């Protein structure tokens, strides 16, 4: 069969692109013809797709924000679609079965994978944005909210099935009036994300620096004497005071192998976020045997098992207090074993299995519909 997977901008193959990639690769292995379409793909992404038997289809969007960071570029592609339909107007899909992993391409789809509307994310993030971004957001907030609601409604009406990436994300889309049919959590590869050692150095706590990070909380933890190593590539969002902090070692963008080592040797991972529909950081950390301190909210609360694979707290003060306590007293080795076991339920094997069941039901239903139509035409 012929499948097309629509995605957001593909500057790399991580984040929101990972769920689509794992499914696409599995469909290729099973002998299907697979293409991936995106407003913008880097040459390295195109080369990788071709090397694994996937046909790349870039819309070649010319973005004014191309050099401003992936988050800003993503927002521009969202604006192009919501106001002018520039991402979807040139897509002719023919008979291919469309699976939409994008939040910025509105095309008729068999299944739409819901990964979070930007208006809700921006609302949660605004307190941690720089002054310039915050002022711009406040000015544009009514327009963003209205436009986002229209786009979500249009994409939902264009999709036969709607599948969310977490229970929290499903609840967000239901607040937009979208009927969500199922929840399939994003995958990790437990053959890659696994402990590189069972004798960790435990001489630092690990965290992630990104647009959804509560930097004010990380700063308080570092001020309390906790040695922190951080990774991430979205440097425009990082306050200068953290980059210069004596207790913060920012590693920037790291390879997957380096990341596994960072997870595996950390005493614990602290994940103070503003908005997180699912939470790759907690799951990857647990898969590498390192428990997580985070909030009892949104996606991470569905991943972390409180007091077994980490600690779920209710506010900023508690996350600082718990981090300092763990730094001083250490972590029970049993939590590392429990973390690896708990993370295994997010392995790509189970993720792909759920998707294939949905696609089997869809294709079977399509076949029955075609046979019924053909019978009706023949009878006439």
C-alpha positions, 0 to 999 in steps of 0.5 A: 500500500501507499502511505504519506506521512505529513510532518512539521518542519524537519530540521532533524529527526527528533522531537515531534518528528520521531513518532512519524519516523518510527512508523514510517520505517516500520511500514517500509520494512513491511513492504509498503511505499512510504513518503514523508511530506514537510514544509521544509526539510534539511538536506541531511534529513532528505538523505537519511529518508532516502537511505531507509527507503522513504521518499522525501517531499519538501514543500520548500517553504522560504522562511524569513525566520530560518536562522532564528531557531527551530521554534521560531521557524515552526511558528512561522510555518504555523502562521503560513497555514492558519492565515494563508494555507500556504503549507497545504494548498499545493499538496495533491495526495492522490490515492495515498493513505495520509497520516498527519503527524503535523500541526501545521498542514491541514489535509484530508487524513485517515488519522491525525496525530495530536501533539499539542496546539501552540496557543495553549503552549504559549499561554503556559510558557509566557512567564519564562519568555524573554521580555521581547517575546513576552510583549509580542505574545501579549499583543498577538494573544487574541489573534493566536487563540482565535486562529489556532481554534480555527485551524484545529477545527479545520484539521479535525474535520479533515481527519477520520480518526484523531489520536493524541500523544497523551491523556493530557493532550487529549483533554486539551483538544477536547476543550477545542471540541475535538473528539479524540479516538485514542491515545498512543504515547510517543516512542523511545528505542529502548535498545538505544536509551538504556543504562550505559552503566549501573555504577553511575558517577552521580556527581551532578543532576541533569536537566534540559534547556529548551523553550518549555524549561522553567529556568527560574526554578533551575536557577534556584536549584543551582543557587542551592548548591546542586551541580547541574549538567544541562543539554539542549539546542534552543539557546535563544531561550536560555537566560545569560545568568544560567550560562554563567552560573558556576554550578551549571555546565551547559553542554549544548546540542549533544549526540544521542550517545553522549545523551545516554551517557549523561542520563546514565551517570546523573544522580537524578534528572530534574525537569521543571517545565512550563508546558509538556504534552508528553515528556521525552526527557522523563521517559528517556531518563528512566530508560537509562536508569535515572529517576526524575523529579518533575511536576504532578501535571500534564504529560510527565505525570502520566510517565513518572511513577511517584516514589518509584521511578521519580518524584512528582511534586505540586509546585516550584518550591517542592521541586527545589526542595526535593532536588536539594534533598536528593543531592545531599542524601543520594538516590535509592539504587532500586529506583534505577531498576524500577525506572528501566522497567517502567520506561519499557512500556514506551518502547517503539515496539509497542508504539508501532504495534498500536499504530499497525492495529489502527491502520489495519482497521482503517484499510479494512474499512476502506476496502469494505466501503469500496466493495459496497460502492462497486456493488451499488454501481453494478446494481444500478 
